[in-house]
Amino acid sequence: MAICWSESEVVNDILTTLQTTSKGRLSYDPDWQTNAEISNQLSCSFESFLNESWDPLGGINTSLLGLEENNSDTSSENEAESSLMTELNDTAKETNKSVGISGNFDSIKQYHDDCRVNAEQRKAERARILEERMEILKIDSEQTLRNKQENLAEEKRQFEIEIKELQRQDAEELRRRKVELDKEAMAYKQRLDEIFTRSLTEESLVAREREQRIAVLENLKKNVTLLYQQVLRNIELIQQKFADSKHMSFVDAQVAEDIATVLDRIPLKAEAELSKCEASHDISDVEDHLELMRKLIQATLSIDNNVGHILKTAQEKAMAATKKRESEEAERLKLEEAKRQHQEEAKRQHQEQAKKLKANKKLSEKLSVPKNEERLPIAAPQTSKKENKTTTAQTFTEFISDKALIEYMELQEHLNTVQASFKGFISDSKYKQYKFDLLKAVNIPINTISAHSPSQLNDKIHRLVSLISGNNVEVGGRRVNCKAHPSAMVFCKDLVAKKLVMQGVQQVLYNPQTAFLYAAVIVGIWTAFPDVGKLILACFHRNYPYLVPYYIPQVEGQSNNDYHKALGYSVNNDRIEDENNFLTKFSGTVQLYAAVVSSKGAATPDHPHGIDKGWTWLARTLNLKPHPSVTATMLFEFIKVAGHLLMERYRKQFQKLLLMLYKDFIPAMDKVTPPEKQGPMQRFKDFLDECVKTQKIPMPKGYLTERWWHSGHF
């Protein structure tokens, strides 16, 4: 460690210390001269200063100058330095003592220079020793590095030897593993050969079983098809029994209608089961279809027995009626003979009286009457006859209007003519299957009418139009048209008309909203074929003459059964249908008819039977005297369905009509309605009261709006 101080630095340091001492501030005097007393004091003070804080190597303690020892190479060097510092301090103290009070600053400087020289010598010695040690350390480091490199080389060689040994072991393991894999592959190949051989055997067994299963399945399907054909034959035989029967007029219309409905449903059910059977590949499912076909056959046999019993009963009734008619005819002949004899006797007596009167007249003329006097003419007897005719006509208009009667008679005559035109076709046994195919071609579209989508509804219309037009339609996988017989087309038109009315009324009774679906189909057919529309309207009127409107009176000599049959009641075993049941069925018919006149396009000229016909019907009904229960039911159902369109079309006129109904017609109905039959009239009155108050009639549920026709849902 080297400490380099100049003379000025030492002096300045001493002066600074003296100036800051506690004895007071001192100033330097360059002219100052010492003496014995001052020297003695200075000697004592200086000796004390040296003992307390002066270091011979640094002049003042290194702590005062901020110097620190930074070299700490080894513990031995620190100890040597410590001993050196101790020695220097001791030497300095001895020197200070020898100098005494007589020393001056020159001696101090000389001593300081000596100390500095000694320190530099020691510093040089220490540097030399450090350099030698560094050289030794370098040699040791190089030797250590060479040793490490040699060790690494040896380790590398050993590692390479180990790697080669591992590679050899891996190669040996791979060869051994390859041999084992070859053995396993051979064994696996043998096993595959065995499995393949066994699978071929099993596949042949499975193929044989599959063939047997297919044969059984085909046999079952064949049996189902045979049973399906048997069902169709049974139904055809039943229908033929009805067609061949000469006593159908003695069969209850409701019973015949119910049987016809069941006979329509059974082929559809059988056809659906046959389709499912043909699509099925499960023997158990096919067996279920086979069992169901057997049940359908049993049902047809049961119906056949019932039909035989019904026709037998009808035959007995016909025979009884024939006997009764013969006895009545004999009685009538007797009465006519007696009447004729009575008339001849009266005529003879009248002639005798006339002769007497003539003779008396001649006698009186001779006696009292001048020759030139003329007698006043006697009133003609035709006057009374004309009056009687007028009275009869006026009485008949209470039941039906003149125009309505003409239309009714024309429609019924047209319907009778059409039905008579295909009687030969119905009775021809050569066309049994053909008639049955036509029956299915009509029934299937009508029975499957639904509100699924407008396209589906249009499809039903197009299928029926295509059939009536003479085009081919597919039925049960076969194509059929109405050109195979001259009367087949007329038969189809009549069948479509009857089926639409009958099926439509039945569905409306279950769900009133379906009235507009069947009305849409009716209007579509009516537009394409006006003659079918006439048949549809004739079927409406034949089923319920009240819908004309026509209140048929009971004529003299007509039985209650015949009279109620003419009105549309069902009569079974001389039991007339309950009036509530009749009104329920009749209300369904009125709703369907009202839906027809108010369906899509009803307010346009293109509609074949639009809202103008509904206005005419309403006017004709109100011009007749009300009938208990029936009139109220008709008006309520008709206005409820078609009233919203009548209000939209005729506005104030229709509002006036509603007001007239409310003020005049309701009291008139109340007068003719017994207390026990007030239900229909009260419902109509409540409905009419709401309409008059609100001046509007709500659109009925299920009405096929333009939005429905475009959106595709109900």
C-alpha positions in Angstrom: 0.0 0.0 0.0 1.6 3.4 -1.1 0.8 6.7 0.7 2.1 9.7 -1.3 2.0 13.1 0.6 3.7 16.3 -0.4 5.2 18.8 2.1 2.5 21.3 1.5 -0.2 18.7 2.2 1.3 17.8 5.5 1.6 21.4 6.6 -1.9 22.2 5.6 -3.2 19.2 7.4 -1.4 20.1 10.6 -2.6 23.7 10.3 -6.2 22.6 9.7 -6.1 20.4 12.8 -4.7 23.3 14.9 -7.4 25.7 13.7 -10.2 23.3 14.6 -8.9 22.3 18.1 -10.9 22.9 21.3 -8.2 25.3 22.5 -9.4 28.0 20.2 -8.8 29.1 16.7 -5.1 29.5 15.8 -3.6 31.5 13.0 -0.3 30.9 11.3 2.4 33.5 11.9 5.3 33.3 9.4 7.5 35.5 11.7 7.1 33.3 14.6 10.3 32.3 16.6 10.4 29.6 19.2 12.0 29.7 22.7 12.6 27.2 25.5 9.2 27.5 27.1 7.2 27.4 23.8 9.3 24.5 22.7 8.5 22.6 25.9 4.8 23.2 25.5 4.8 22.3 21.8 6.8 19.2 22.6 4.2 18.1 25.1 1.2 18.9 22.8 2.8 17.4 19.8 3.6 14.2 21.7 0.1 14.0 22.9 -1.2 14.5 19.3 1.0 11.8 18.0 -0.2 9.4 20.7 -3.8 10.1 20.0 -4.3 10.4 16.2 -1.2 10.4 14.1 -0.2 7.5 12.0 3.4 7.4 10.8 2.3 5.8 7.5 -0.5 8.4 6.8 0.4 11.4 8.8 -3.1 11.4 10.3 -5.3 8.3 10.9 -6.5 6.8 7.7 -10.0 7.0 9.0 -9.7 10.8 9.1 -8.6 10.9 5.4 -11.3 8.3 4.4 -8.7 5.6 3.4 -9.5 2.0 3.7 -7.6 -1.2 3.1 -9.0 -2.9 0.0 -6.5 -5.6 -0.6 -7.5 -8.9 1.1 -5.7 -11.4 -1.0 -4.8 -13.9 1.7 -4.9 -14.1 5.5 -1.1 -14.3 5.7 -0.7 -11.0 3.9 -3.2 -9.3 6.3 -1.3 -10.6 9.2 2.1 -9.4 7.8 0.7 -6.0 7.0 -0.8 -5.8 10.5 2.6 -6.6 12.1 4.3 -4.1 9.8 1.9 -1.3 10.8 2.5 -2.2 14.5 6.3 -2.1 13.9 6.1 1.3 12.2 3.9 2.7 14.9 6.3 1.6 17.6 9.2 3.0 15.6 7.5 6.3 15.1 6.8 6.5 18.8 10.4 5.8 19.7 11.6 8.4 17.1 9.2 11.0 18.4 10.5 10.4 21.9 14.1 10.7 20.7 13.5 13.9 18.8 12.0 15.6 21.7 10.8 19.1 22.0 13.8 20.3 20.0 12.5 18.8 16.7 11.0 21.0 14.2 9.0 20.6 11.1 12.0 19.7 9.0 12.7 16.7 11.1 9.0 15.7 10.8 9.2 16.0 7.1 12.4 14.0 7.0 10.8 11.3 9.1 7.7 11.3 6.9 9.9 10.9 3.8 11.6 7.9 5.4 8.4 6.3 6.2 7.2 6.9 2.7 10.3 5.3 1.2 9.9 2.3 3.5 6.3 1.9 2.5 7.1 2.1 -1.2 9.8 -0.6 -0.7 7.3 -2.8 1.1 4.8 -2.1 -1.6 7.2 -3.1 -4.3 8.1 -6.3 -2.3 4.5 -7.1 -2.0 3.9 -6.5 -5.7 6.8 -8.9 -6.5 5.4 -11.5 -4.2 2.0 -11.1 -5.8 3.4 -11.5 -9.3 5.2 -14.6 -8.3 2.1 -16.0 -6.8 0.1 -15.1 -9.9 2.7 -16.9 -12.1 2.4 -20.0 -9.8 -1.4 -19.7 -10.0 -1.3 -19.5 -13.8 0.9 -22.6 -14.0 -1.4 -24.5 -11.6 -4.5 -23.4 -13.7 -2.9 -24.6 -16.9 -2.0 -27.9 -15.3 -5.5 -28.3 -13.9 -7.0 -27.5 -17.4 -4.8 -30.1 -19.0 -5.8 -32.6 -16.4 -9.5 -31.8 -17.0 -9.1 -32.2 -20.8 -7.4 -35.5 -20.3 -10.2 -36.6 -18.0 -12.8 -35.5 -20.5 -11.1 -37.3 -23.3 -11.0 -40.5 -21.2 -14.6 -40.1 -20.3 -15.5 -39.6 -23.9 -13.6 -42.7 -24.9 -15.4 -44.7 -22.2 -18.7 -43.2 -23.2 -18.1 -44.2 -26.9 -17.3 -47.7 -25.7 -20.5 -47.9 -23.7 -22.5 -46.5 -26.7 -21.1 -49.2 -29.0 -21.9 -51.8 -26.4 -25.5 -50.5 -26.1 -25.8 -50.4 -29.8 -24.6 -54.0 -30.0 -27.1 -55.0 -27.3 -29.9 -53.1 -29.1 -29.1 -54.8 -32.4 -29.1 -58.2 -30.7 -32.4 -57.3 -29.0 -33.9 -56.2 -32.4 -32.8 -59.4 -34.0 -34.3 -61.4 -31.2 -37.5 -59.3 -31.3 -37.7 -59.7 -35.1 -37.5 -63.5 -34.7 -40.3 -63.4 -32.1 -42.5 -61.1 -34.3 -42.0 -63.4 -37.2 -43.2 -66.3 -35.1 -46.2 -64.2 -33.9 -47.0 -63.1 -37.4 -46.9 -66.7 -38.5 -49.2 -67.7 -35.6 -51.5 -64.7 -36.4 -51.7 -65.7 -40.0 -52.6 -69.2 -39.1 -55.3 -67.8 -36.7 -56.6 -65.5 -39.5 -56.9 -68.5 -41.8 -58.8 -70.4 -39.2 -61.1 -67.4 -38.5 -61.6 -66.8 -42.3 -62.5 -70.5 -42.7 -64.9 -70.3 -39.8 -66.4 -67.0 -41.0 -67.0 -68.5 -44.4 -68.8 -71.4 -42.8 -70.8 -69.0 -40.5 -71.6 -66.7 -43.5 -73.0 -69.6 -45.4 -75.1 -70.5 -42.5 -76.2 -66.9 -42.0 -76.9 -66.6 -45.8 -79.0 -69.8 -45.5 -80.8 -68.4 -42.5 -81.3 -65.1 -44.2 -82.7 -66.8 -47.3 -85.0 -68.8 -45.1 -86.0 -65.6 -43.2 -86.7 -63.8 -46.5 -88.7 -66.7 -47.7 -90.8 -66.7 -44.5 -91.1 -62.9 -44.7 -92.2 -63.0 -48.3 -94.7 -65.8 -47.5 -96.1 -63.7 -44.6 -96.3 -60.6 -46.9 -98.0 -62.7 -49.5 -100.5 -63.9 -46.9 -101.1 -60.3 -45.8 -101.7 -59.3 -49.5 -104.1 -62.2 -49.9 -105.9 -61.2 -46.7 -106.0 -57.6 -48.0 -107.6 -58.7 -51.2 -110.0 -60.8 -49.2 -110.9 -57.7 -47.2 -111.6 -55.8 -50.4 -113.6 -58.7 -51.8 -115.7 -58.9 -48.6 -116.3 -55.1 -48.7 -117.2 -55.3 -52.4 -119.6 -58.2 -51.7 -121.2 -56.1 -48.9 -121.5 -53.1 -51.1 -122.9 -55.3 -53.9 -125.5 -56.6 -51.5 -126.6 -53.1 -50.9 -126.5 -52.3 -54.6 -128.5 -55.4 -55.6 -131.0 -55.1 -52.8 -134.4 -54.0 -54.0 -135.5 -52.9 -50.5 -133.0 -50.2 -49.7 -135.8 -47.7 -49.2 -136.8 -49.8 -46.1 -133.2 -49.6 -44.6 -132.7 -46.8 -42.1 -130.6 -44.1 -43.8 -128.5 -43.5 -40.7 -127.6 -47.2 -40.4 -126.8 -47.4 -44.1 -124.7 -44.3 -43.8 -122.8 -45.7 -40.7 -122.1 -48.9 -42.5 -120.9 -47.1 -45.6 -118.6 -45.0 -43.4 -117.1 -48.1 -41.8 -116.8 -49.7 -45.2 -114.9 -46.6 -46.4 -112.5 -46.7 -43.4 -111.7 -50.4 -43.5 -110.0 -50.4 -46.9 -108.0 -47.3 -45.9 -106.9 -49.1 -42.7 -106.1 -52.3 -44.7 -104.2 -50.4 -47.3 -102.2 -48.6 -44.7 -101.3 -51.9 -43.0 -100.4 -53.4 -46.3 -98.0 -50.4 -47.1 -96.4 -50.7 -43.6 -96.1 -54.5 -44.2 -94.4 -54.1 -47.5 -91.9 -51.6 -46.0 -91.2 -53.8 -43.0 -88.3 -56.2 -42.7 -89.2 -57.6 -39.3 -91.1 -60.9 -39.2 -92.7 -60.0 -35.9 -94.1 -56.7 -37.4 -95.4 -58.5 -40.5 -97.0 -61.1 -38.2 -98.7 -58.2 -36.4 -99.9 -56.8 -39.7 -101.2 -60.3 -40.6 -103.1 -60.6 -37.4 -104.6 -57.1 -37.9 -105.7 -58.2 -41.4 -107.4 -61.2 -39.9 -109.2 -58.9 -37.5 -110.3 -56.7 -40.4 -111.6 -59.8 -42.2 -113.5 -60.7 -39.1 -114.9 -57.2 -39.0 -116.0 -57.4 -42.6 -117.7 -60.8 -41.9 -119.4 -59.3 -38.9 -120.6 -56.4 -41.0 -121.7 -58.8 -43.7 -123.8 -60.7 -41.1 -125.3 -57.4 -39.9 -126.0 -56.3 -43.5 -127.7 -59.7 -44.2 -129.8 -59.2 -41.1 -130.6 -55.6 -42.1 -131.5 -56.5 -45.7 -133.6 -59.4 -44.4 -135.4 -57.1 -42.1 -135.8 -54.6 -44.9 -137.2 -57.4 -47.1 -139.7 -58.4 -44.4 -140.7 -54.7 -44.1 -141.0 -54.5 -47.9 -143.2 -57.6 -48.0 -145.3 -56.2 -45.1 -145.5 -52.9 -46.9 -146.4 -54.7 -50.1 -149.2 -56.5 -48.4 -150.3 -53.4 -46.7 -150.2 -51.5 -50.0 -152.1 -54.3 -51.7 -154.7 -54.3 -48.9 -154.8 -50.5 -49.1 -155.1 -50.7 -52.9 -157.9 -53.2 -52.6 -159.6 -51.0 -50.0 -159.0 -48.0 -52.3 -160.6 -49.9 -55.2 -163.5 -50.7 -53.1 -163.9 -47.2 -52.0 -163.5 -46.0 -55.6 -166.1 -48.5 -56.7 -168.5 -47.4 -54.0 -167.7 -43.8 -54.8 -168.3 -44.4 -58.5 -171.6 -46.1 -57.7 -172.5 -43.3 -55.4 -171.6 -40.8 -58.1 -173.7 -42.7 -60.7 -176.6 -42.8 -58.3 -176.2 -39.1 -57.6 -175.9 -38.4 -61.3 -179.1 -40.3 -62.0 -180.9 -38.5 -59.2 -179.5 -35.2 -60.5 -180.8 -36.0 -64.0 -184.2 -36.8 -62.7 -184.3 -33.6 -60.7 -183.1 -31.7 -63.7 -185.9 -33.1 -65.8 -188.4 -32.1 -63.1 -186.9 -28.6 -62.9 -187.0 -28.2 -66.6 -190.6 -29.2 -66.8 -191.5 -26.9 -63.9 -189.5 -24.1 -65.6 -191.4 -24.5 -68.8 -194.7 -24.4 -67.0 -193.8 -21.3 -65.1 -192.7 -19.5 -68.2 -196.0 -20.2 -69.8 -197.9 -18.9 -66.8 -196.0 -15.8 -65.5 -192.9 -14.7 -67.5 -193.3 -12.4 -70.6 -191.7 -13.6 -73.7 -189.7 -10.4 -74.4 -188.1 -10.3 -70.8 -184.4 -11.5 -70.3 -183.2 -13.2 -67.2 -180.0 -12.1 -65.3 -177.1 -14.5 -65.8 -176.3 -16.7 -63.0 -172.8 -16.4 -61.5 -170.3 -18.8 -63.1 -169.1 -21.6 -60.8 -165.5 -21.1 -61.9 -165.3 -18.1 -59.6 -165.3 -20.3 -56.5 -162.7 -22.6 -58.0 -160.3 -19.7 -58.7 -160.7 -18.5 -55.2 -159.9 -21.9 -53.9 -156.8 -22.1 -56.0 -155.6 -18.7 -54.9 -156.1 -19.6 -51.2 -154.2 -22.9 -51.7 -151.2 -21.1 -53.4 -151.2 -18.5 -50.6 -151.1 -21.2 -48.0 -148.2 -23.1 -49.8 -146.0 -20.0 -49.9 -145.8 -20.2 -46.1 -143.5 -23.3 -46.5 -141.3 -22.3 -49.5 -140.9 -19.4 -51.9 -141.9 -19.9 -55.6 -138.4 -19.5 -57.0 -136.9 -21.7 -54.3 -139.5 -24.4 -55.1 -138.6 -24.3 -58.8 -134.9 -24.5 -58.1 -135.5 -27.3 -55.6 -137.5 -29.4 -58.0 -135.0 -28.8 -60.8 -132.1 -29.9 -58.7 -133.9 -33.0 -57.4 -134.9 -33.9 -60.9 -131.3 -33.5 -62.1 -130.0 -35.6 -59.2 -132.6 -38.4 -60.0 -131.7 -38.3 -63.7 -128.0 -38.6 -62.9 -128.4 -41.4 -60.5 -130.7 -43.3 -62.8 -128.1 -43.0 -65.6 -125.5 -45.2 -63.9 -127.8 -47.9 -62.4 -126.7 -50.3 -65.2 -123.1 -49.7 -64.4 -123.6 -50.4 -60.7 -125.5 -53.6 -61.3 -122.9 -54.9 -63.9 -120.8 -57.5 -62.1 -118.0 -57.3 -64.7 -117.0 -53.9 -63.3 -116.8 -54.8 -59.6 -113.1 -54.2 -59.2 -113.3 -51.1 -61.4 -116.1 -49.7 -59.3 -114.1 -50.4 -56.2 -111.0 -48.6 -57.6 -113.1 -45.6 -58.5 -114.6 -45.7 -55.0 -111.1 -45.6 -53.5 -109.9 -42.9 -55.9 -112.7 -40.7 -54.6 -112.7 -41.6 -50.9 -109.0 -41.5 -50.2 -108.5 -37.8 -51.1 -111.7 -36.7 -49.4 -111.0 -38.7 -46.2 -107.5 -37.3 -45.9 -108.4 -33.6 -46.2 -106.5 -31.7 -43.5 -105.1 -28.2 -42.7 -101.5 -29.3 -43.0 -100.7 -26.9 -45.8 -102.4 -25.1 -48.8 -100.3 -27.2 -51.2 -101.7 -30.4 -49.7 -105.3 -29.1 -49.9 -104.8 -28.0 -53.5 -103.4 -31.5 -54.2 -106.7 -33.1 -53.0 -108.6 -30.7 -55.4 -106.3 -31.5 -58.3 -106.6 -35.2 -57.8 -110.4 -35.1 -57.8 -110.5 -32.8 -60.8 -108.0 -35.0 -62.6 -110.2 -38.1 -61.9 -113.4 -36.4 -63.1 -111.6 -35.0 -66.1 -110.9 -38.6 -67.3 -107.2 -38.5 -66.5 -105.3 -41.3 -64.8 -104.9 -41.3 -61.0 -102.9 -43.7 -58.9 -104.7 -45.8 -56.4 -103.0 -48.5 -54.4 -100.1 -48.7 -56.8 -102.4 -48.9 -59.8 -103.6 -46.3 -62.3 -107.3 -45.8 -62.8 -109.5 -43.4 -64.8 -113.2 -43.0 -65.4 -113.2 -43.8 -69.1 -113.5 -47.6 -68.9 -117.3 -47.4 -68.9 -119.7 -44.8 -70.4 -121.4 -44.2 -67.1 -118.2 -44.2 -65.0 -117.7 -40.5 -65.2 -121.2 -39.7 -64.1 -120.9 -42.2 -61.3 -117.7 -40.5 -60.1 -119.3 -37.0 -60.2 -122.3 -38.2 -58.1 -119.9 -40.0 -55.8 -117.7 -36.9 -55.3 -120.8 -34.8 -54.5 -122.3 -37.2 -52.0 -118.9 -37.9 -50.3 -118.0 -34.2 -50.0 -121.3 -33.4 -48.3 -121.4 -36.5 -46.1 -117.8 -36.4 -45.0 -117.8 -32.7 -44.6 -120.8 -32.7 -42.3 -119.3 -35.5 -40.2 -116.0 -33.7 -39.8 -117.7 -30.4 -38.9 -119.5 -32.1 -36.1 -116.2 -33.2 -34.6 -114.3 -30.0 -35.4 -116.2 -26.9 -36.7 -113.0 -25.4 -38.1 -112.8 -28.1 -40.8 -115.9 -26.6 -42.5 -113.7 -24.2 -44.4 -111.3 -27.0 -45.6 -114.2 -29.0 -47.1 -115.7 -25.8 -48.4 -112.5 -25.0 -50.2 -112.5 -28.4 -51.9 -116.2 -28.0 -52.8 -115.6 -24.6 -54.4 -112.6 -25.9 -56.3 -114.6 -28.8 -57.7 -117.7 -26.6 -58.3 -115.6 -24.1 -60.2 -114.1 -26.7 -62.5 -117.3 -28.7 -63.0 -120.6 -26.7 -62.5 -122.7 -29.9 -63.0 -121.0 -31.4 -60.0 -121.8 -28.2 -58.1 -125.5 -28.8 -58.9 -125.2 -32.3 -57.6 -123.6 -31.0 -54.4 -126.4 -28.5 -53.8 -129.0 -31.2 -54.6 -127.4 -33.4 -51.9 -127.5 -30.6 -49.4 -131.3 -30.1 -50.1 -132.1 -33.8 -50.2 -130.4 -34.5 -46.9 -132.1 -31.5 -45.2 -134.9 -29.7 -47.1 -134.9 -27.1 -44.3 -131.7 -25.8 -46.0 -133.6 -24.8 -49.2 -135.4 -23.3 -47.0 -138.4 -25.6 -47.3 -140.7 -26.3 -44.3 -142.3 -29.5 -45.7 -145.9 -29.8 -44.4 -147.3 -33.2 -43.4 -149.9 -34.2 -46.0 -153.0 -36.1 -45.2 -152.5 -39.8 -44.9 -148.6 -39.5 -44.5 -147.2 -41.4 -41.5 -145.0 -39.7 -38.9 -142.1 -41.9 -39.9 -142.3 -41.0 -43.6 -142.8 -37.3 -42.7 -139.7 -37.2 -40.5 -137.7 -39.1 -43.1 -138.6 -36.4 -45.6 -137.4 -33.8 -43.2 -134.0 -35.5 -42.7 -134.6 -37.4 -39.5 -133.2 -40.9 -39.0 -135.9 -43.5 -38.4 -134.8 -46.8 -37.1 -137.2 -49.6 -36.2 -140.0 -47.2 -36.2 -138.1 -45.0 -33.7 -137.7 -41.4 -34.8 -134.4 -39.7 -34.1 -134.3 -37.3 -31.1 -134.8 -33.7 -32.1 -131.6 -32.6 -30.3 -129.5 -35.1 -32.3 -131.2 -34.0 -35.5 -130.5 -30.3 -34.8 -126.9 -31.2 -34.0 -126.4 -32.9 -37.4 -128.4 -30.2 -39.2 -126.2 -27.4 -37.6 -123.1 -29.1 -39.1 -124.8 -29.1 -42.6 -125.7 -25.4 -42.2 -122.1 -24.5 -41.1 -120.7 -26.4 -44.2 -123.1 -24.6 -46.5 -122.3 -21.2 -44.9 -118.6 -21.9 -45.3 -119.1 -22.6 -49.0 -120.9 -19.3 -49.7 -118.3 -17.3 -47.6 -115.1 -19.1 -48.7 -112.2 -17.6 -50.6 -113.3 -15.4 -53.4 -117.0 -15.5 -52.3 -117.4 -11.8 -53.0 -116.2 -12.1 -56.6 -118.1 -13.1 -59.7 -115.8 -16.0 -60.2 -117.2 -17.8 -57.2 -119.8 -20.4 -58.4 -122.0 -20.0 -55.3 -120.8 -17.0 -53.4 -122.0 -14.6 -50.8 -124.8 -13.2 -53.0 -126.4 -16.7 -52.8 -126.0 -16.5 -49.0 -127.9 -13.2 -49.0 -130.7 -14.7 -51.1 -130.9 -17.7 -48.8 -131.1 -15.4 -45.8 -133.9 -13.3 -47.4 -135.9 -16.4 -48.3 -135.6 -17.7 -44.8 -136.8 -14.4 -43.3 -139.8 -14.2 -45.7 -141.2 -17.5 -44.3 -142.9 -18.0 -41.0 -140.4 -19.2 -38.4 -140.4 -22.9 -37.4 -139.7 -23.9 -33.8 -136.0 -24.6 -33.1 -135.1 -25.2 -36.7 -135.2 -21.5 -37.9 -133.2 -20.3 -34.9 -130.6 -23.0 -35.4 -130.3 -22.2 -39.1 -130.0 -18.5 -38.7 -127.6 -18.8 -35.8 -125.2 -21.2 -37.5 -125.4 -19.4 -40.9 -124.7 -15.9 -39.5 -122.0 -17.1 -37.1 -120.1 -18.5 -40.1 -120.9 -16.2 -43.0 -122.0 -13.1 -41.1 -118.6 -11.4 -41.1 -118.5 -11.5 -45.0 -122.1 -10.4 -45.2 -121.3 -7.4 -43.0 -118.3 -6.6 -45.1 -120.2 -6.9 -48.4 -123.6 -5.3 -47.6 -122.7 -3.1 -44.6 -125.8 -0.9 -43.8 -128.2 -3.3 -45.5 -127.0 -6.1 -43.4 -127.1 -4.0 -40.2 -130.7 -3.1 -40.9 -131.4 -6.8 -41.5 -129.9 -7.7 -38.1 -131.9 -4.9 -36.4 -135.1 -6.3 -38.0 -134.2 -9.8 -36.9 -133.6 -8.5 -33.4 -136.8 -6.4 -33.1 -139.3 -8.3 -35.2 -138.2 -11.8 -36.1 -137.0 -12.9 -32.6 -140.5 -12.1 -31.1 -142.1 -14.0 -33.9 -140.0 -17.0 -33.2 -140.7 -16.7 -29.5 -144.4 -16.9 -30.2 -144.2 -20.2 -32.1 -141.5 -21.8 -29.8 -142.7 -23.9 -26.8 -141.0 -23.2 -23.5 -139.2 -26.5 -23.6 -137.6 -25.7 -26.9 -136.3 -22.2 -26.1 -132.6 -23.3 -26.1 -131.7 -22.7 -29.8 -133.6 -19.5 -29.9 -132.0 -18.1 -26.7 -128.5 -18.9 -28.1 -129.4 -17.0 -31.3 -130.9 -14.1 -29.4 -127.7 -13.7 -27.2 -125.5 -13.9 -30.3 -127.7 -11.4 -32.2 -127.7 -9.1 -29.1 -123.9 -8.9 -29.1 -123.8 -8.3 -32.9 -126.3 -5.4 -32.7 -124.4 -3.8 -29.8 -120.9 -4.1 -31.4 -122.1 -3.5 -35.0 -119.7 -6.3 -36.1 -119.5 -10.0 -36.4 -116.1 -11.7 -35.6 -114.4 -13.9 -38.2 -115.0 -17.5 -37.4 -112.2 -19.8 -36.3 -110.6 -21.8 -39.0 -111.4 -19.3 -41.8 -108.9 -19.7 -44.6 -107.6 -16.2 -45.0 -105.2 -15.0 -47.7 -102.4 -15.1 -45.1 -103.1 -18.8 -44.6 -103.0 -19.5 -48.3 -99.6 -17.8 -48.6 -98.0 -18.9 -45.3 -98.9 -22.6 -45.4 -100.2 -23.2 -41.9 -103.5 -23.1 -40.1 
